[in-house]
Amino acid sequence: MPVADQAPPLLWPAEAIWQAVEPLLPGFSVEVLPELPSTNTELMRRARLGRTDPVLLVAERQTAGRGRLGRQWTSHGANAQMPNRTAQPDASLAFSLGLALSPQDWSGLSLAVGLAVAQSLHPDVGLKWPNDLWFDGRKLGGILIETAAAGGVRYAVVGVGLNIELPCAQDLRTPPAALRELLPTVDAAQALACIALPLAQTLLRFVAEGFGPLRSAFHTRDLLYGQAVECTDGTVGLARGVNASGALMVHTASGLKEISSAEVSVRVQPKAPSRHTDAPV
């Protein structure tokens, strides 16, 4: 690509994010690196070496990103096969927020994170239990949370991956969506600026109050509620929201069942998820 056709480098709002978040997380820092295998892997490595200060780590390109259940999530260029699109450095957003957390109950943390990200982006971003962001029946992004024992504290690494532009859908398990379908002029840096402070605030609220107070807000974006679902543990029934611990409630032929294992995936049958506004039962 000729130099003149290349997009200008992103102007990451590191200073503004630091100023907003540091009063909540003393010692907080922001790092933006051109490329990493995985922001989560890097912060977990640091934590095991005893580096437990709060940090927001951004990779402009992530070459070995990881999702839930060991699935791959890699930062990408825009889908060059689509008309009027060329590869852009901000075609996706990959970052991890690492900090020491000590909630009384860790249950529902990924749901709280997903809610914070969705609320900070757009009213039409929905949530698919337990950690996916969706739009229009397609996957917009995902969340991966890992923890490590470090220096007498539990260090949490909250990883977020978002499609800014549509990736090439070839070989993807789920049809992708892009944030620019909702916000046509947004770039990765602007998306990060929207997310960072609400995410930090939600994590602190989660530590103080748990997931319970966030349950109602989660249900307003819950894409599975009322859908016929099939779980990889064999559970089949109607999704009926989540409980105060963030477990998925499924009404089966034998009664209401709670799905809380992080190893269980859920598939909607027979149609893609849709928004709902009803209160859970």
C-alpha positions in Angstrom: 0.0 0.0 0.0 1.4 3.4 -0.9 2.3 5.5 2.1 -0.2 8.2 1.0 -3.0 5.6 1.2 -2.2 4.5 4.7 -4.4 5.7 7.6 -2.7 8.1 10.0 -1.6 6.5 13.3 -4.2 6.4 16.1 -4.0 9.0 18.8 -4.6 6.9 21.9 -6.1 9.0 24.8 -3.7 7.5 27.3 -3.3 10.7 29.3 -7.1 11.4 29.5 -7.8 7.8 30.6 -5.1 8.0 33.2 -6.4 11.2 34.6 -10.0 9.8 34.8 -9.1 6.4 36.3 -6.1 7.0 38.5 -8.2 8.6 41.4 -10.2 5.4 41.5 -7.2 3.1 41.1 -4.1 4.6 42.8 -0.9 3.7 40.9 -2.8 3.2 37.7 -1.0 3.4 34.4 -1.8 3.1 30.7 0.5 1.3 28.1 -0.1 1.1 24.4 2.2 -1.3 22.5 2.4 -1.8 18.7 2.1 -5.6 18.9 1.8 -8.4 21.5 0.9 -12.0 21.3 -1.8 -11.4 23.9 -2.5 -8.6 26.4 -4.0 -11.0 28.9 -1.0 -13.3 28.6 1.4 -10.4 29.2 -0.4 -9.1 32.3 -0.6 -12.7 33.7 3.1 -13.0 33.2 3.8 -9.8 35.0 1.5 -10.8 37.9 3.4 -14.0 38.4 6.5 -11.9 38.7 4.8 -9.9 41.5 3.9 -6.8 39.4 0.4 -6.1 40.6 -0.1 -2.4 40.1 -3.3 -1.5 38.2 -2.6 -1.2 34.5 -4.5 -0.8 31.2 -2.5 -2.6 28.5 -3.5 -2.0 24.8 -2.1 -3.9 21.8 -2.5 -2.2 18.4 -2.1 -5.7 17.0 -2.6 -8.9 18.9 -1.2 -12.0 17.2 -2.1 -14.8 19.6 -5.2 -13.5 21.5 -7.3 -16.0 23.4 -11.0 -16.3 24.1 -13.1 -18.4 26.3 -12.6 -22.2 26.2 -9.2 -21.7 24.6 -10.5 -20.2 21.4 -8.4 -17.8 19.4 -9.1 -14.1 19.1 -6.7 -12.2 16.9 -6.6 -8.5 16.1 -7.2 -8.0 12.4 -7.2 -5.6 9.5 -10.4 -4.7 7.8 -12.0 -7.1 5.4 -10.3 -6.2 2.2 -12.8 -8.2 0.2 -15.6 -5.7 1.1 -16.0 -2.7 -1.3 -14.3 0.5 -0.5 -12.3 -1.0 2.4 -8.6 -1.3 2.9 -6.7 -2.7 5.9 -6.8 -0.3 8.8 -4.7 -0.3 12.0 -7.8 0.3 14.1 -9.9 -2.5 12.6 -10.2 -4.0 16.1 -9.6 -3.1 19.7 -7.7 -5.5 22.1 -6.9 -4.5 25.6 -6.6 -5.9 29.1 -7.2 -4.2 32.5 -5.2 -5.7 35.3 -5.8 -5.0 39.0 -5.9 -6.6 42.4 -9.5 -7.5 43.3 -11.0 -8.9 46.5 -14.7 -9.4 46.1 -16.6 -11.6 48.5 -18.0 -13.6 45.6 -16.4 -13.7 42.1 -19.6 -15.1 40.6 -21.0 -12.9 37.8 -17.8 -10.9 37.2 -17.7 -11.6 33.4 -21.4 -10.5 33.2 -20.6 -7.3 35.1 -17.7 -6.6 32.7 -19.9 -7.3 29.7 -22.6 -5.0 31.0 -20.1 -2.1 31.6 -18.7 -2.4 28.0 -22.1 -2.7 26.4 -23.5 0.3 28.3 -20.5 2.4 27.4 -20.8 1.8 23.6 -24.4 1.8 22.3 -28.0 0.9 23.4 -28.2 -1.8 20.7 -25.2 -3.8 22.0 -26.6 -6.9 23.6 -25.1 -9.6 25.9 -25.0 -13.3 25.3 -24.2 -15.3 28.5 -21.6 -15.5 29.8 -19.2 -13.1 28.1 -20.1 -12.2 24.5 -21.1 -8.8 23.0 -23.5 -9.1 20.1 -25.3 -6.9 17.6 -27.9 -7.9 15.1 -27.6 -11.6 15.8 -23.8 -11.5 15.3 -20.8 -11.4 17.6 -19.3 -8.0 18.2 -16.7 -8.9 20.8 -15.8 -11.0 23.8 -14.4 -11.0 27.2 -11.8 -13.2 28.9 -11.1 -12.9 32.6 -8.2 -14.6 34.3 -6.8 -14.4 37.8 -3.4 -15.2 39.4 -2.3 -15.4 43.0 0.5 -12.8 43.4 2.1 -11.4 46.5 -0.8 -12.3 48.8 -3.4 -10.8 46.5 -5.6 -12.1 43.7 -4.8 -10.3 40.5 -7.5 -10.1 37.9 -6.9 -9.6 34.2 -9.9 -8.4 32.3 -9.4 -8.8 28.6 -11.7 -7.3 26.0 -11.7 -7.7 22.2 -14.0 -5.7 19.9 -14.4 -5.7 16.2 -14.3 -2.1 15.0 -14.4 -3.0 11.3 -15.9 -6.2 10.0 -13.3 -9.0 9.8 -13.3 -11.6 7.1 -16.0 -14.1 8.2 -14.2 -17.1 6.6 -13.6 -19.8 9.1 -15.2 -17.9 12.0 -17.5 -20.0 14.2 -20.0 -17.1 14.5 -20.9 -14.4 12.0 -19.2 -11.2 13.1 -20.5 -7.7 13.7 -18.6 -4.4 13.8 -18.9 -1.4 16.0 -18.9 0.9 13.0 -22.2 -0.5 12.0 -23.5 1.3 15.0 -21.1 4.2 15.2 -19.8 4.8 11.7 -17.0 7.2 12.6 -15.6 5.5 15.7 -12.1 4.2 15.9 -10.4 1.9 18.4 -8.9 4.8 20.4 -12.3 6.4 20.8 -14.0 3.1 21.8 -11.3 2.6 24.4 -11.9 6.1 25.8 -15.6 5.3 26.1 -15.0 2.0 27.9 -12.1 2.6 30.3 -13.7 4.7 33.1 -17.1 2.8 33.2 -15.2 -0.5 33.3 -13.1 0.6 36.3 -16.2 2.0 38.1 -18.1 -1.2 37.5 -15.3 -3.4 38.8 -15.1 -1.4 42.0 -18.9 -1.6 42.4 -18.7 -5.4 41.8 -16.1 -5.7 44.6 -18.3 -3.7 47.0 -21.8 -5.1 46.1 -21.3 -8.2 43.9 -23.3 -8.9 40.8 -26.8 -8.8 42.3 -27.4 -5.1 41.9 -26.4 -5.3 38.3 -28.8 -8.1 37.4 -31.7 -6.0 36.3 -29.5 -3.9 34.0 -28.1 -7.1 32.5 -31.6 -8.4 31.7 -32.3 -5.4 29.6 -29.6 -6.5 27.2 -29.9 -10.3 27.7 -30.1 -11.8 24.2 -30.9 -15.3 25.5 -33.9 -14.5 27.6 -37.0 -16.4 26.4 -35.1 -18.2 23.7 -35.0 -21.9 23.2 -31.4 -22.9 24.0 -29.1 -25.9 23.9 -26.1 -26.1 26.2 -23.0 -28.2 25.7 -23.7 -30.0 29.0 -26.8 -31.4 27.4 -29.3 -29.0 29.0 -32.2 -28.0 26.7 -34.9 -25.6 27.5 -36.0 -21.9 27.6 -33.5 -19.3 28.9 -35.0 -17.4 31.8 -32.4 -14.8 32.6 -29.7 -15.0 35.2 -29.8 -15.2 39.0 -28.1 -12.9 41.5 -24.9 -14.9 41.1 -24.9 -14.6 37.3 -25.8 -18.2 36.7 -27.9 -18.8 33.5 -31.4 -20.0 34.4 -32.9 -22.6 31.9 -36.4 -23.9 32.2 -36.2 -27.5 31.2 -38.7 -30.3 31.0 -37.7 -31.3 34.6 -37.7 -27.8 36.1 -35.5 -24.8 36.4 -31.8 -25.5 36.1 -28.9 -23.2 36.9 -25.9 -23.2 34.5 -22.8 -21.7 36.2 -19.9 -23.6 34.7 -17.5 -21.5 32.7 -16.9 -24.6 30.6 -20.5 -24.7 29.2 -21.4 -22.9 26.0 -24.9 -22.0 24.9 -26.5 -22.1 21.5 -29.9 -20.6 20.6 -32.3 -23.0 18.9 -33.7 -22.5 16.3 -33.0 -18.8 15.6 -30.5 -16.2 16.5 -30.8 -14.2 19.8 -33.1 -11.1 19.9 -33.5 -8.3 22.3 -36.2 -8.3 25.0 -37.5 -5.8 27.5 -39.5 -8.1 29.8 -38.5 -8.6 33.4 -37.2 -12.0 34.3 -39.4 -14.5 36.1 
